Amino acid sequence: MPDYIYLLDNRLSTDQQHALRQMREAAREAGLILFLTGDAIRDLTSGHAVRGLEVSVHGNALKLKKTIEKLGGKIWGESEALRSLYVCFPGTVRVDVISTLRVEYPKPGKPVYHPASIQEDLRRRDFTVNAMAISLNEGSFGLLMDPLNGAADIETRTLRLVSNYGFLEEPSLLIRATRYLARLEWELDPKTRTRYENAKNEGVIEYLSAEARSQELEQIGHEDEGLKVLRALEDEGWMKVLFPAWTSAKADEEKLKALHDLAVELLLQGVHADMSAAQIQLLTAKLAPKDLASLKKLMLRPGFVEEWSNLDLLAAGFAKVLLAKGNATPSASYKLFTSYDPEAILWLGFTSKDPAVQERFNQFLKVWPEARQRIPHALMQEMRITPELATYNEIVQAVFLELIDGRLTTPEEIRAYLEPHSPPAPPPKEIIKRPRAKRGADAKLKEQSYEDDEDSGDGSDVDEDLDDIGGDEDEIDLGLSIPKADLDSDMAEENESAEDELDDAEHAQVTAAVKPAVRKSAKPEVAKKSQSPVLTSTPKTVEKTVAKPTAEKPEKTKKTQLLSPPKPGLKPLSKPVPVAKSTAGGVKPHASSAKAKHVLVAVPAKAKATPAVKKSAPVAGVVKGSKSSKPIAVKFAASGKPVVRVPVKAPAKAPTKPPVKTIAKAAPAKSQQAKGKPVHAASSKVKPSKPARKR
């Protein structure tokens, strides 16, 4: 339905749309149901120009005669047998108003009509492409009725008979089929072609009725290319039946071509002229006066014959008005061209030899249209005169008329002329500023939200401890695992003895990398309560950092981690690193320690630990804040105390100050005990040594 409403709104001319509105009003006053039928639907759907309209009503269409005349329509003719009216609305819009009927053929060419519904009326049509209807009623406007699938035949450009006996019952369909083939350039359905040939050979054209003959004769003049259709009918032999004296030789072919060219030029300037009367005048230009008079009597619509006969009078009247003093200005002449009878304009422009008339036509068709290019659309846009305004088209037309009259020559004049039409500027938009929240409040809110999300876990002690781990920029996160064993107070002494064997360069490198990130003042954190007692100690050799032992659940894993002091905002390492197993004689390093030297640093801790578990492999990690990305390792002495090994590079100069003992990680390395070297505690005075050899 929306598709056909769109076609009605966009494919029909303004005059045709006005005619349909008038017919809908007339049917509403009479209480009749109205449908658009016939050739118009086929031409709308297939893309051809719509030349005439046909509407069907439920009831007697003759009752609408007076109402149509009141609404501005002229009655060009009527048919009692078909109960039809032939109307012409302003703009020379031809509308056939017919009643819905069903038909019977007791004899060929002798139809008998009976009132019927719209469905029965469509089934008595000639071809399926013409057996379609569009509702023009309020409740169903735009609804398509297609009981014979004519839309499919339009898609395939095929003419197919509605009735298998169509050519035999109504011989005029033979002439109509030839006319459609010449105009549309479509093909007959194979079965329809066979029936056409059979009916032609049988000579059924002899039964052509007088009314059908009149209708087919007049339709030649209403065609877009009447000469082409006339030749096609002549080739098929149908003109001998219609009117033998009328042949293609009686037409003025050169003038017909000039007439078509002028009609196209007028159409481009908005003048929609119906060239039917002018065309049939040229198609019969060489007919004898007697034959011409006889032909006019055979026409279906007397009103059309009257218009045909009065073409010269119409043209003379327009010439008189056009050359009047009141229409001397270009704007007045332009208004006259766009408001006068289009058929009179067409015939005057085609036949007049007056230089003044020809000059006006030349200005209307050639000169004045160039002024449209000077319309200041950019300035109008700047002054808020846009197509959204209801009076936009009127403003553009007024500016155009001023331009062709020679006014509005400067931008200042154009702006002054448009100023009264410029709408006021819209009020400024109100911008609501929302107050910004304090940063402290946002930070607390985010922190609280983060803590709430973390607390929604499984509730284990390990997860709670991991959530609390963090620190600021001065802290380091070793991400180490420690065994769930008790830490003795003499852990620092054993670490000092082991540190005695390291070079001064290694101490300096570790101190330089770790010192900026070491927390200056920190107190030992106490772990959560566990089932076993915990021994705590605070060695004096460690100055700036304290480690917090964190225990995982024994039932989950046997590996443990050494974690930095808890501080909100810092997360532990995502993956646990291996921890070396301790031996009776000391710490067993990882196998990869042969490739790098390490620093042993004591790791003091004051915490409560859970029951001891087996010591795991060495823990590897990276010191946070250090430039080096090499791993560190943690080993455990025989007493179970963690010892950190960090691979370092030899510095360029020996440090002037003794290094500060810190917590660090070390890469896995082979144990010094495996080489026969004892582990000694690191002394406060470090002896200088040679730089480490690179491999």
N, C-alpha and C positions, 0 to 999 in steps of 0.2 A: 504493500500500500504506500509506504513512504516514497518508493521509487517512482510511482506514477504521479503522485502529488508533485514531486520534483519536476517531472516532465511537463506537467500542466503549467507549472509556474515559470519554467525557463525555456521551453521549446515553442510556446505560443507567443505571438506578438501581443503588444499592449491592447490593440483593438480587438483581437480574438479573445483575450482574457475578459475584456469588458463585455463582449457579447455573451460569453458563458455566464457571467454574473447576472446579466439581465435575464437570461433564460432560466436560471435557477430561481430568480425572484418571481418570474411569471409562473413557474411550476408551483412554487410555494403558495402563491395567492390562490391558485386553482386547486391545490391539494393533490397534485399529481407527482408521481415518482419519475425522476429524470435520469437518463443514462447517456453518456457519450459513446457513440457507435460509429461503424463504417470505416472509411479510409483514414480518418484522422488518427485512430489508435495505431493502425499499421504504420503510418508515416511517423508518428511520434516515436514508436519503438525502433523502427529501422533507421531513423536518422534523416529521412527525406523531408522536404519542405511541406508544411501543412497548408493546402490551398483553400480548402473549405471544411466546414464543420457539419456533422450530422448528430442530432440528438433524438433519442427515442423516449416516449412517455407512455406510461400505463394509462390508457384511456384514449379519448378522442383528442387529437392534437388541434383540430379545428376550433376547439373552444378557447384556445390561447390567442386567437387572432387579435381581439381588441386589447388584451393586456399587453401584447408585444408592441402594438402600435403606440400605446401610451408610454412605453419604455424607450421609444425612439427607433424601433425597427420598422422597416418598410417591407410590405408584402409584395414580393415579386411574382408570386403565383401560388396556386393551390391545386390539390388533386382530391376529388371526392372519393374516387375508388380506393386510393391509398390512405385517405384521411390525413393528408400531409400539407404542410405549409412551406413555401420557399421564401425565406426572409433575407433581407440585407440590412446589416447594422452599420453604423457610421464607421468609416475607414474601409468601406466596401468589403465587409466580412459576410460571406455567404453562409447561411445556416439553413439546413434542411431539417424541419421539425416533423417527425413522422410518428405514427402510432405503432405500438408493438402488435405484430400480426403473425398469424400462421397462414400458409398458402396451400391451395390444392390446384392441380392442373388436370381438369377433365379432358382438355385438349391441349396440344402443344401451342404455347404462346397465348393461352387463354387462362390466366390465373384467376382464382377465386380466393379472396382474403377474408379472414375471420379474426376477431380480437383474440389476443393471447398474451401470455406472460413474456417477460424478457428472455427466459430460457428457450421457449419455443420460437421466439422471433429470431434468435441467433442461429437456430438449427435450420432455418429456411433460407439462410444467406447463400451467396454464390460460392465464395472460396473461404477456406478456414482462416486465412489471415485477416479476413474482414468480419469474421464471426466472433468478435470480442467486444466487451463493453466495460466501461469504467463508470462507477457510480458517482453521481454528482449530488447526492443527498447528504443531509447534515450528519446523520449517524454513521454513514459508511463512505464518506467522501474519499475517492482515490482507490476504492476496492475494485480489483480486476476480476472480471468474469470471463473465463475461457473454456467453455465446455468441450470444444473440439481440438484443443491443444494447438491453436493457431500460433502461439509464441514460438513453438518448436519449428514450425514451417518458416517463420520469419528469420529464425537463426540460420536455417539452411537455404534461404532465398528460394523457396519453392511455392508454387501455386498448386493447390490441391482442392478438388471439388468437394463441397460438403455432401452433395447427393450424387450417387452414381448415375442418375438420370438427369443431371442438371442441364447439360447441353441439349438434350432432347425435349425437356419440358420448357426451358426458357432459352430460345435461340440467341437472344441478346448476349448471353454469356460468351458466345464465340467471339463477338466483337469486343467485349470487355476483356477477355483473356488476351487478345491481340494488343489492345491498348496498354494493358499492364506490362506485357512483355517488352513493348517498345519503351515505355517510360522507366520501369524499374530495372529492366535488363535481367530479370530472373528467369527461371526455368520451370517448365511444367512438370509435375509429377509424372512418372512413366505411365501409370494407369490413366491419369488425366490426359496426357498426350494422346494415348490410344483412343480414348473416347472423343477427343477433339477431332481427330482425323476421321473417325467413323461418322460423327455428326456432320462434318463438313462434306464428306462424300455423299451422304444421304440427302443433302440439300435441305436440312431442317431450317436454314436461315429464311426460307420462304414464309415461315410462320411468325416472323417478327411482328410484334404488336406496334401500333402507332405511338403509344406512349413511350415504349422502350426505344423506338427509333428517334423520337425527339430528344430523349435524354442523351443518347449516344452522339447525336450530331452536336449538341451544345457542349459536351465534354471535350470535344476537339479544341474548342477555343479556350477552355480552362486549363489545358495542359501547359506545362512550362515550355515545352518544345512542341508546339502544335504542328509545325511542318513535318517533324520527324514522325509523329503519330499518324498524320494524314497519309504519308507515304507508306507506312506499315499497313494501314487499313486498305490502301489502294492495291498493294502487292497481294494481299490475301483475297481481294475481290469483294470486300465488304462494302466499299464505297458505291458499288453498282446497286446495292440494295438500299443504302442509306440515302444517297443523293447523287445520281450518276453525273450531273453537270459539274460537281465540285471535285476537282482533282488537284494534285500538287502543282500542275502547270498553271493554275489560276492564281497562285500565290506570288507575292513580290519578295523573293528570297533575300535580296540585298537590304531592303528596308527592314525586314524582320530581324536581321542581324544587328543593324544599327539601333533598332528599338530595344533589343535585349541589352546592348551595351549601355544605353542611357538609363535603363531601369536599374542596372547594377550600380551606376554612379549615384543615382538618387537614393538608392538604398543605403549606401555608405554614409550619406549625409542625414539619414534618419527619415527619409520619405519612402514609406511603404506603399507603393502603387500596385494595384491589381491590374495587370496588363492584359486581362482576358479580352476586354472590348477592343482595345487597340490591336491586339494580335489577330483577332478574327477579322478585323477590318483589313488587315494586310493579307491574311490568308485567302480572302475573297476579293482581292483588289482587281482581278482581271475577269471576274464573273460578269456576265451580262446583267443589266439592271433587272430584267424580268426574272432571271434565275436567282438573283440576289434577294429580290422581294419574296420569292417563293421559299427560299431558305429561311428567311427571317420568320415566316409564318410557322415553320416547323419546329422552331425552338421551344424548349420546355418552359422557360421563365420569360414572361412578357417584360418584366422589369429589366432583365439583362438586354433584351432587344432594344428597349428604349435607351438605355445607356449607350449601346453600340451606335445607335442612330444619332445621338446628340453629342458625339465627341467634339465636333467642330464648335458647337455652341459653348460647350464647357471650356474649351481652350480660349475662345475669344473673350469670355467673361473674365478669365484669369489674367489675360493680357491687359485688359482695361484697368483692372485693379492694380496690377503690378506697376504700370506706368503712371499711376496717379501721383499728384504732387505730395500727398500725405505719406507716400511710401518711397520717397526719393532717397532718404538716408539709408545707409547699409543695414543698420539695425532693424528698421521698419521692413525693409525688403526681406531680410532673413526671417523675421517673424512670419511674414506672409507665406514664404516658401514652406515653412514647417507647420502651418496651420490650415492651409487651403486644401481643397479636394486633390488627393494625390493623382487621380486619373487625369484630371484637367492639367495638372503640372506636367505629367508625362507626355500627354499628347501635344501641348503647346511647345515644349522643348523639342519635340521631334519634328513638328510641322512648321513652326514659325520661321519666317525669313526676315523679320524686323531686326535691324542691328541693335536697337535699344534692348529688345527682349533677349537677344543672344548675348549681349554684354552682361545683363543681369544673371543669366544662367551661368556664364563663364565665371563671374565673381562668386556665385553661390557654390559652384562645383570645384573651382580651382584656387581662387584668391582667399576668400574668407576662411576656409579651413586652416590655412597656414597661421592665422592669428591664434589658434588654440595652443600653438607651441610657445607663445609668449605669456601664457597664463602663469602668474607667480605662485606656483604650488609650494615652493620652499618658504616664501614669505608668509603664505597662508598658514603653513604648518607652524611657523614661528609665532604667529599671532593666534594660535590655538583654533584655527578654522580648519577642522579635520572632517573626513567623511562621516564621522559619528554624529555630527550636527544634523538636525532634521532639515535645515535650510541650506545644506552644503551645495546641492546641485543648482539651486536657484542662485546662490552667490557666484558660483563658477560661470553660469550662463550670463549673469549680469556683467561680470568682468569681461567676458568674451565680447558682448555687444559694445561695451565701451571701447574695447581695443579696435574693433573693426570700424568704429566711427572716428578713429583717429585721436581719441582721448587717452589719458593715463600713459603719457609718454615717458615720465620719469618715475624713479622709485618712490620719491616723496609723494607724488600724486597717487600712486597705487596704494601706499600705506595709509594716506589720509582717506581714500575711498573705502578701504577695508576696515578702518578703525571702528565704525559703528557696528559692524558685524562681528567683531572680535568678542568672544565671551570673556567674562572676568576670570582672572587667574584663580585656581583652586586654593583654598586655605592651606597653610603649611601643616604638615603632619606633626602630631604631638608625639614627642619621643619621651617615653617613660624610662627614667634612669633608676635602676635598682641599686641600692647600697651594696658595696662590696663587703663581704665578710672579713673579719680580722684573720690575719694569717695564723695567729696562735690558735684561734678557735678551729680553723680548718685543719691545722696539724693535729690537734687533739682529737678531732672528729675522725680523721683518717686513721690515726693510731688506734683509737678505740674500735673502729670498724675492722682494722686488721687483726687486732687481738680477738675480737668476737669471732672472726672467721677461723682463726687458728684454734680457738677453744672448742670449735664444733667437731673436732676429730674424735679419735677413739678414746681419749682421756688418759693415755698412758703417761707415765712419768717422763719418759724420754722425749715425747712430743712436747710436753710442757716446758722441759728444760731447753729444747731446741728453739722454741718460740721466744724465749727470754734472752737468747744470745744476741749480742750486737755490740756496737760501740761507735765512737765517733772517729774522726780522722786520725786521732792520736793513738788509736788502739790497733792491734793486729789480731787477725783471726787465723790461727794455725790450722784449724780443722783437723786436729790430731785425736787419735783414740788412745785411751789409757786403760789398763786392765782394772777390773773391779777388785783390786787388792789393796791392803793397807800400805800406806806410805810411812816409812820409818823416819825418825828425826835425823838419822845420819846419812840421808840421801845426798845432801849437799857435799859432804866430805868425800864420798866416793866419786862424785862428778868432778870435784876439784882435782883429784889425783889423775883422773883420765884426761883432763884438759891440759895438764902440764906438758904433754907431748905435742901439742899443736903449735904451729908457727905463729909468730906475731902478725904476719901479714894476713893470715886467715882470721885472727881475732879482729883486726882492723876492718876487714871487708864486711864481716858479719855485723860489727858494731855500726858501721856507716850505713848499712842497708836497713838495720832494724831500729836503730836509735830514734829516728824521727817519728816512727810509728808507735813507740813504746809509751804507754801511759805513765805519766810522771808519778802519780800517787795512786796506789791501788791497794786495797786491803784484801786479804784472802776471803774468797766467797765460800760459804758453807753449803754443801750439797744437801739435797733432800735426805730425810731420814731413811736409813736402811736397817736391815736386821742385824748386821755385824758392827762391832765397835771400830772406830777410825782413829788412827794416830795422826796428829798434826804437828807440823814444824814450820818455823819461819827462819831460814838461813839468812845470815847477814850478808853473804856474798852477792845475793840478788838484790838489785836496787829498785827496778822500775816496773816490773811486771810480775803478775801472779796468775797461775793457771787454775782453772776450776775443773776438777774431775767430774765428768758426767757419766752416769751409768745407764745402760740400756737394760731392758728386761732380759734375763738369762734365757727365757724360753724362746725368744725371737732369734738371737744370734749370740755367738761366743766372742765376736769381735767387739772391741771397745774403742772409744774415741776420747782424745784429749781436747777439751774445748776451752776457748778463751773465756775470760770473765764475762758474765752475762751483761749485755747492754741492748736495749731495744733498738731495732732497726738493722742489725747485722745478722746475716744468716750463715749457718755453718756450711761446710763443703757438702756438695750434693752426694758425693760418693765416699764411702769409707775407704781408707788406704790401709795397706797391710802393715802389721806391727811385727817386729822380729821377736822371736822367742828367746828368752833368757836361759843361760846355762848356769851350771854351778860355779864356774870360774869367772863369770862376768856376762857381758852383753854380746850376743851373737849377731854380727852385722849382716846386712843383705849382700847377696853375691855380687851386685853391681858396684860395690863401694871401691873396688880396685881401680876404677877409672877416675876417681876424684877424691880429694882430701876432704875431711869433714871437721867440724867444730863440735866439741862436746860441751853442752851447756847444762848446768843443773836446773832442774825444774822443781821448784818448791811448790807445795800445795798444802792448803789447810782445808780439808774437806772430809766429809763422812762418805765412805764408800760402801757399796753393797758387797755381799760375800764374794770372795775372790773366784775368779775363773781362770781358765788356761790363758797364758799369754799368747797373743797372736803374733803374726808376722810384723815386721817394721812398718811404721806408718809413714807414708810419703805425702807431701803437700807442698804448698807454696806460701812464703811469708807475705802477708798482705802489706802493701806499701813498699815492697822491695822492687827494684828494677829487674832483678834477675828472675827468670822464670824457671830455673832449675829446681828440682824437687829437694826436699829435706827429708830426713828420716829420723825416727825415734826408736831407740833401743832401750832395753831394760837390763839392768845389772842383775846380779844374782839375788839381790835383795828385793827386786821387783820395782826399783825406782826408775823412772824414765830418763833417758839421756837423749838429747837432740843433736843430730849431725846435720850440718849445712855445708854444701859444696860452695866454695868461693874461689875467686881469682886473686892472684897476688896483686897488691896495690903498688903504685909507682913509688911511693915513699912510705917509710915506716911511720906508724902513728906516734905522736908525741905524748898522748895520754893513754893510760891503761884502758882497755875496752871494758864496757859494762856487760855484765853477764845478762843475757836475755833468753827468752824462750824462742826457739826456732825449730824448723823442720829440717830433716836431712834425708838425702836420697839413700836408698838401700845400698849397703856396702858390706864387704866381708869383715868379720869380727877381727879385732886386733889380737884377741886371745888365740884365734886360729893361727896367727903368725908368730905366736909366742910372746907377744907384748902385753904387759899388765896394764890395767886401767888405773890411772892415778887422778887424784883431784887436781883441778886447775888452780894454779897459784895466782896471786894478785899481780906479780911482776912477770911480765912476758918477755922472753928473750927474743931478739930479732933473728930472723932466719931468711933463707934464700926464697925468692919467689917460686911459686909452684910451677912445675913443668906442665906445659900444655901437651895434650895428646890428640 
